[in-house]
Amino acid sequence: MGIKDTLDTLLTTVRLLLASSDRHTLRLGTAGLALLVFARYTLGGKKKGSGKGRLLSDPRTIARPLEGDGHEFDEWDFVIVGGGTAGCVLAARLSEDPKLRVLLIEDGGSGKTVLESRVPSGYSKLFRSKYDYHFYTEPQPHAGNRKTFWPRARMLGGCSSINAQMAQYGAPSDFDEWAQIIGDDSWSWKSLNKYFRKFENFKPDPKYPHIDALQRGTSGPVTVGYHSHTYPGAPLFVQAAMAAGIPYSGDFGLETSLKGTNMICIERVSTESAYLTDEVLARPNLRVLTRARVTRILFDREVDGAPCATGVEFVRLAEPRGRKWRVKARKEVILSAGAVHSPQILMLSGVGPAEHLAQHKIALVHDLPGVGQNLVDHAAFYVRFGDKMKAGLSFSQPYNIPTAVKFVASTVQYLVTGTGRLATNVGEAVAFIRSNDPALFPESEWPAPIEDANSGPESPDIELILIPVPLAHNKYCTIKRGLEGYTIIVTNLRPTSAGSIRLKNSDPFDAPLIDPNYLATQHDVDVHVRGARLAYKIAHTAPLTQMTDTANTDRILDNHFKDLSDAELAQVVRERVETLYHPACTCRMAPREQGGVVDKDMRVYGVKGLRVCDASAFPRLVSGHTAGAVIASAEKLADEIKAEYRSSKA
């Protein structure tokens, strides 16, 4: 049976099965049929690269239970804590040396067969699922005193398995700023650029000839390319942005094209699927343990007068309050658990602010005040409009027979052909701008100056992202059911507000206290107000006016923004600001006296045998999406570690 016949049969089945069903049955039936389709096309046979059978969930083959005197360990050269965006890279690259035994420990499982992760537009359906930690922030005093939902991935690949797959890495001056902060030119754009190209496997598309493939990596494990579906609103947004005064950018990945508007370069590839292939998992010197939570790092001796990390203690999630297990790291422990968990694990292990650890009766290993401080995030404000073209993804939350049929048909189309509306990454078109650009914000209209928080004269501090759904304002930012619309996300790329990660208690199974301290500075509020005004202008500029439905009076739409004063709009921003899922800097790479936690080699200050490699180690938040910088950092660290231990043997 061909693809068309399969689609026709399935759609006929849907109509017959659901024609007389109530709404509850409709939803269950639609979800069930989509799941059966998924099983038929993705699980019917052994898929190349699934690798699931080579992942371990039973620690008995790689660790010893903490029983009796507790002094026996299974030994590894490197123990990597966290199989997220950085951890998978480090495990694959370090184990390239057959003389190095590498153990990767991950709290979640594999994401390779998770439908919502594999389908580019499905990632938000993983929020509040078993693949997410269900985090919420502390009440935000400058943002309506609200607790905001903070999704963090709980699976191999980390947030690279549930992100929007946007390959925009930040401005070169962002990394030059890193080098200046840490005092090491190896972190500058000129030096770090080779690691971005090392992980890239760029796939050119004849529809986008402006991309210079010679300036992209072509042999790396991470496929970078354009999606197979174009939301009709995306080219309209780009043209309207240009008409509003934003220049066209050929390639956001180049030094000469940092600002402007373009279709974004994306394709779903997590670091698990890219780096932990079947061939890598088959290496005899690599083991990946899943569904195990590291509860603390072990320090049991001193080297040159400093505590030395010698291993980790963990528990199986199948028995979280059961026995503890330990493994030994002959060379180093590398913490790659992310901007929330890396500082939490350090503090649970006795490394952090002494006074804070004493409050929770945690034995002090080393007083390091910067741990958990300097938390920054890309704050997002959603501006919503009606869609006259009805070309978006509102049907992905079916509410009647036609939307159920459309959803099932689109699911089948993507799984069989890799095309259709579900092939979108949701954020197809973007614009990067500066909040102090006089061409966009002339002094005659914006007399009050705004602080320049950018890393350089060409780097942006606002990103506008077009997405083909109307996001409802609630604690989960879900799609408004039954409304045809779209959203322009206004993102503050260079916030000056900073918060913290603190322990709630000494229980590793309790979430820490997350306080991003959104909008604590007037600068951050002003950036969002300017971005929201520009988003409104673009939505009402031709040719995007072909899509913007000004007649729709649904209460969640923002057609009234034109009637608000800046002060009134600032209040709306405070009531609605959310996360764009890019927390960073909580184990900052910076001089210790400036709140740093790790040095230029990502080694934790004051202890031996311990490094941190993930977004928590960023010296400053980049003006792009964070996954690329995390992968490049991990590639760099892996090269340097292998070189270091090779030279020590020479």
HELIX and SHEET records of a PDB file:
HELIX    1   1 ILE A    3  LEU A   18  1                                  16    
HELIX    2   2 ARG A   23  THR A   42  1                                  20    
HELIX    3   3 LYS A   52  ARG A   54  5                                   3    
HELIX    4   4 PRO A   59  THR A   61  5                                   3    
HELIX    5   5 THR A   85  LEU A   94  1                                  10    
HELIX    6   6 LEU A  115  ARG A  118  1                                   4    
HELIX    7   7 PRO A  120  LEU A  126  5                                   7    
HELIX    8   8 GLY A  158  SER A  161  5                                   4    
HELIX    9   9 PRO A  172  ILE A  182  1                                  11    
HELIX   10  10 ASP A  185  TRP A  187  5                                   3    
HELIX   11  11 TRP A  189  PHE A  199  1                                  11    
HELIX   12  12 ALA A  213  GLN A  215  5                                   3    
HELIX   13  13 GLY A  233  ALA A  243  1                                  11    
HELIX   14  14 THR A  271  TYR A  275  1                                   5    
HELIX   15  15 ASP A  278  LEU A  281  1                                   4    
HELIX   16  16 GLY A  338  LEU A  348  1                                  11    
HELIX   17  17 ALA A  354  GLN A  359  1                                   6    
HELIX   18  18 SER A  394  SER A  396  5                                   3    
HELIX   19  19 ILE A  401  THR A  417  1                                  17    
HELIX   20  20 ARG A  421  ALA A  423  5                                   3    
HELIX   21  21 GLN A  522  ALA A  539  1                                  18    
HELIX   22  22 LEU A  544  GLN A  546  5                                   3    
HELIX   23  23 ASN A  559  ASP A  563  5                                   5    
HELIX   24  24 ASP A  566  ARG A  576  1                                  11    
HELIX   25  25 ARG A  592  GLN A  594  5                                   3    
HELIX   26  26 ALA A  615  ALA A  617  5                                   3    
HELIX   27  27 THR A  626  LYS A  649  1                                  24    
SHEET    1   A 5 ARG A  64  PRO A  65  0                                        
SHEET    2   A 5 TRP A 325  LEU A 335 -1                                        
SHEET    3   A 5 ASP A  74  VAL A  81  1                                        
SHEET    4   A 5 VAL A 102  ILE A 105  1                                        
SHEET    5   A 5 LEU A 286  LEU A 289  1                                        
SHEET    1   B 4 ARG A  64  PRO A  65  0                                        
SHEET    2   B 4 TRP A 325  LEU A 335 -1                                        
SHEET    3   B 4 ALA A 306  ARG A 316 -1                                        
SHEET    4   B 4 ALA A 292  VAL A 303 -1                                        
SHEET    1   C 3 ARG A  64  PRO A  65  0                                        
SHEET    2   C 3 TRP A 325  LEU A 335 -1                                        
SHEET    3   C 3 LEU A 610  VAL A 612  1                                        
SHEET    1   D 2 PHE A 135  TYR A 136  0                                        
SHEET    2   D 2 PHE A 149  TRP A 150 -1                                        
SHEET    1   E 2 GLU A 200  LYS A 203  0                                        
SHEET    2   E 2 VAL A 222  GLY A 225  1                                        
SHEET    1   F 6 GLY A 260  MET A 263  0                                        
SHEET    2   F 6 ALA A 429  ILE A 433 -1                                        
SHEET    3   F 6 ILE A 462  ILE A 467 -1                                        
SHEET    4   F 6 GLY A 485  ASN A 492 -1                                        
SHEET    5   F 6 ALA A 379  ASP A 387 -1                                        
SHEET    6   F 6 THR A 548  ASP A 549 -1                                        
SHEET    1   G 6 GLY A 260  MET A 263  0                                        
SHEET    2   G 6 ALA A 429  ILE A 433 -1                                        
SHEET    3   G 6 ILE A 462  ILE A 467 -1                                        
SHEET    4   G 6 GLY A 485  ASN A 492 -1                                        
SHEET    5   G 6 ALA A 379  ASP A 387 -1                                        
SHEET    6   G 6 GLU A 578  THR A 579 -1                                        
SHEET    1   H 2 VAL A 351  GLY A 352  0                                        
SHEET    2   H 2 HIS A 366  ASP A 367  1                                        
SHEET    1   I 2 SER A 500  ARG A 502  0                                        
SHEET    2   I 2 LEU A 513  ASP A 515 -1                                        
END                                                                             
